[in-house]
């Protein structure tokens, strides 16, 4: 049947982004039918939709890649924190209110406004959930009805026992127990199963804070300031192999997708003459940690740091130190406490030093020659590229007791319990230049921004690396939402968040609350056989898309759909089917349901038969029929002739 019908579709009291309407009577949809949307009208709600087109900004600390070259009026000067790489942060997708009430709190779970779907909540949650530098937490308090406020702080956290699991490649169950002595910090016991001919390799389930500084809070017996501490008890048992330290997360998680690889793994197991892993020969296990300690063959306590290769893999020793202390386990010696202690300090007004001290029994570890064993990372950002886990490998019946500070010990969304500002914590003086910057858009190198060359130690401040700047800043696209500081007061285009800010004086973030920001959406008719395509960054899908809308929002949040070039989409059905309803879905650029339309969505849907295509189909069918008849006639003539011959 020939159709030339326009259907006026209205969402009524349904969700205008996803609804269904009933047709007054059934329509028989033949092949060669086409559909288009010729007109429409929509209304946008207050707020904005975040998707892949406007969700990305850059978070940087100090001047590794992100540096304000011109001193501010406060006289703070140029802040350097060169050991931390910038991070790409993604705002949460969906619809978010751009209007707030002055005084609204985010990141503070005792607030009545906690969790509200506004842009301040989005900013705070995105930073807290994605920043790997979780020594610093984020919170917000809106100074006005239209602008979020943002500040950073040191959250409450503990040093105690930590959840661990067996990370060896065999199936031997380790002995891992958790102990909490009365009045003192808890610890995790790790020992080997006697007679298993293998080692117990215990790895933390959560991450160790990097960076961190032991003096950000006051220590006590019940809650000491410990980053990583392994106490080796002398239970008068022989030692085959004991070592531990901090590993990069990828040194373990690669096992999810491929077999054991001693070149990638933190636990480097030797192979026998046939190329098989010699799991039982624990004496030949090599400690592949980034920051590690071990007992050598003479039970000397040794410390080391490994290189980070250009491709991000863990390399050979950058430094290896044999201390002047021995762990006489199995003999008459006492227990030994082996510790890594991170220290951040402001050396001058322009730079923050970062070191990791090796310690034994609470004192600075030294080499046989009397030199302090300290890993200096002040200008080396390579080590901030990873998330770290703590571990211990123990092939002996002596207890190895771990006390650590891990992500599981940090309070979340409790800014009301803050133990101090980002630059000092509970300390009485500034510990670090914890100055953060947020970049919602690309800035050219030289626009008051200093970029250091990648992975160079001690790089002079005069060196610029535009390619490295571009690697991060070219990913930004959030400037439609985070529109940058007030140009009258700061023309840099980025937000500078000092480390001494509190809830009383947050940085004001300007949000686009106007109705003229670009809105993109796509209308699909899900129950029609339309075979359009949608291609995304790394994937694609078949789509029932009929119309795409790319335009600015009209005044009063109303928009008109009036295509200047109407596109008809051919339905792909091969047989006639009956249509009794239309299923309408509005999607965003990522293919997810659009959430910004409110009220009623009105569409003019035109369904028509393509008469020319139908005529061609009928003509083709007749021609094929005649050819078939002719072929049959020729066959009959040939058959009769052959019969006469025989």
Buried (B, 14 or more C-beta within 10 A) or exposed (E): EEBEEEBEBEBEEBBBBBBEBEEEEEBEBBBBBBBBBBBBBBBBBEBBBBBBBBBBBBBBBBBBBBBBEEEEEEEBBBBBBBBBBBBEBBBBBBBBBBBBEEEBBBBBBEBEBBEBEBBBBBBBBBBBEBBBBBBBBBBBBBBEEBBBBBBBBBBBBBBBBBEBEBBBBBEBEBBBEBEEEEEBBBBBBBBBBEEBBBBBBBBBEBBBBBBBBBBBBEBEEBBBBBBBBBBBBBEEBEBBBBBBBBBBBBBBEBBEEEEEEEEBBBBBBBEEEEEEBBBBBBEEBBBBBBBBBBBEEEBBBBBBBBBBEEEEEBEEEEEEBBBBBBBEBBEEBEBBBBBBBBBBBBEEBBBBBBBBBBBBBEEEBBBEEEEEBBBBBBBBBBBBBBBBBBBBBBBBBBBBBBBBBBBBBBBEBBBBEBBBBBBBBBBEEBBBBBBBBBBBBBBEBEEBBBBBEBBBEEBEBEEBBEEBBBBBBEBBBBBBBBBBBEEEEBEBBBBBBBBBBBBEEBBBBBBBBEBEBEBBBBBBBEBBBBEBEBEEEEEEEEBBBBBBBEEEBBEEBEBEBEBEEEEBBBBEBEEEBEBEEBBBBBBBBBBEBBBBBBBBBBBBBBBBBBEEBBEEBEEEEEEEEEEEEEEEEEEEEEEEEEEEEE
